[in-house]
Amino acid sequence: MNGIYNIDYGGKQAGKLKVYAEGIKTVFSAETEFFPGVLRLAAVSKGSVVPIGVLSPSEKGLCLKKSFSRNSLEELGLTNIDKALILSGEQEEAKESKWSELPEPGAYFSDPDLKASCKGARGVLISKEGELAQLAFPLRKGVPFALMPAFCMGSPAVIDGKNYLIFKIKNGSLSE
């Protein structure tokens, strides 16, 4: 199991995981580029996804260093590593939902400023659950963010390998 493994996130290589022995413990040391949100490192072992721990912000991006005893590894079912990956609650939630393209996102807002800021927005996705609508606005380098007045109210998510901010809307207003 000792070695260096690529860490995947959203289908791309995001960093490295080093696994090595230190005394009677096995150490998992990971460094990745920075991604927003609460993210967990996991290892895939014999087809099972085994969470290792939560990645923390560092100077270079995100990191994790955690050690396990032989018994702990056996209890987790981690006998070998097929690959390493990053898990996020937002990403898992986004994959479970059905998203479709929304040509006029402003129609979902009652606030005139938010309606106006959505004018011309492209690549916005929608998912509906009863009275609650979730709008996913794309985050792209070099392109202004359409819903800037509400930027801090969004939750980051990865949908089909692309970064979005998701806004929950109920009866024309932002909801939590």
N, C-alpha and C positions, 0 to 999 in steps of 0.2 A: 504494500500500500504506500510505502514511502516514495516520494517523487514530486514532480512539479506538474500541475495540471492547469489547462486553460479554463477560465471561468466564463461561461456564456450568459448573456442577458439579452433577451429579445432577438435571439438568433445571431448575435454578434459576439466576438471575443471582447470581454470587458476588463480582464485582468488575469492574475496568476494566483494559484493556491499552491503553497509549499507544505508538504506533509513530511515530518521527520520525527525520529525518536529523540527524546531528551530524558535520559534516565529511564524510569519505568513508564513514562507517559508518552503518548503520541500527540505531537503538536500540529495544529492546523493554523497556518499563518497565511492570510489573504490580503492582497492589495488590488483595488480596482479603481477605474476612473470614477468620478463623482456622478451620482444619479440622485434626484430628489426622492423623498419619501422614506418610509421605514422598509428597509430591504434585508432579507435574510439570505445567508449563504447556505447552500445545500449540496450534498453529494449524492450521486446516483450510484447505488450499489445493487447489482443483480436485479435491475429493473425497479427498485424501490427508491423513492426520494427521501433522503434522510436530512432533516434540518440540522445545521451545525451551530449557527448562532446569528445574531443581528450584527450587520456591518455598521461601523461607526465612522463619522467624518474624520478625516485627517488632513494634513497639509497637501498630500498628493491626490486625494480622492476619498475613497472609503477603505476601511481596513478591519481586520478581525484577527485576533490571536487567541486560540483556545486550546487547552490540552485535555486529553481523555485518558483514563486508565484502560487497560485491556478489557476489563469487565464491562465498563461503560460502553465501549465500542461494540462488544458482543450484544449487550442489551438493546442498543440502537439498531442492530442488524447491519453494522458497517464493517464488512470483512474485506472489501476491496472497493476501489473507486473507478467507476466507468467514466464518469465525467462530473464536473462541478458546475453549478449554476446559481443564479440569483433569483430569488422568489420575492414577489411583492403582492400584498393583499389587493392593491389596486389593479395590478396586471391580471390576477386570477379573476377578480370581479368583472373586469372588462371582457375577458375571454368568454365568460359564462353568459353575458348579455348579448342580445342581438342588436347590432348597430346597423343603421342605414344612413345614407347621405341625406342631409337637410339643406335644400337650396336657399330657404329664407329663414334663418334662425331668429331674426328680429321679431317675427310674428309671435314668438313664445314669451316675449317680455311686455309688461304693461308700462314700465318706466320708459318715458320718451328718450332719455339719454342712452339707455342700454339698447333700445330699438335702433337709434341712429348709429351707435358704434358698431352694430352688426351689419350695417349696410355694405354689401359687397364682400362679406366674409365668404371664403371658399374652403372646402374640405371639412366642414362642420358635420359631425355625426350625431344621431339621436337614438336614444333607447327609451322606451316608455314602459312604465309599470303603474297601471291604474292612473291616478291623477298626477303622479310624479313623472316628469320628463327629465332625462339627463342629456345635456348637450355637451359634446366633446369638441373643444376648439383646438385645432392643431398648433403645436409649437414648432416653428421653423426658423432656422438661422437666416438672418438677413431679411425677414418678412415681419412687418409690424404685427403685433398681436391685436386681433380684432376687438376683443371685449376688455380693453385695458381698464375702463372704470371699475371693473369687478375682478381684476386679475387676482387679488389676494384671497378671493372667496373660492377659487377653484382648487380642485384636488388633482394632483398629477396622476397620470395613468399611461400605460403603454398598450396600444391597440394595434394588432397586426404589425408590430415592430416599430410603430411611430409614436412620438410623444404628443400627449394631449393634456389639456386642463379640462376637467369635467365640472360642470355646474348643474346643480339640481334645481329644478324650477317647478313650482306648484302654484297654480292660479295666477300666472304671470309674474311671480316674484321669486327671487332667489330663496332657496330653502336649504336647511341643513340636513 
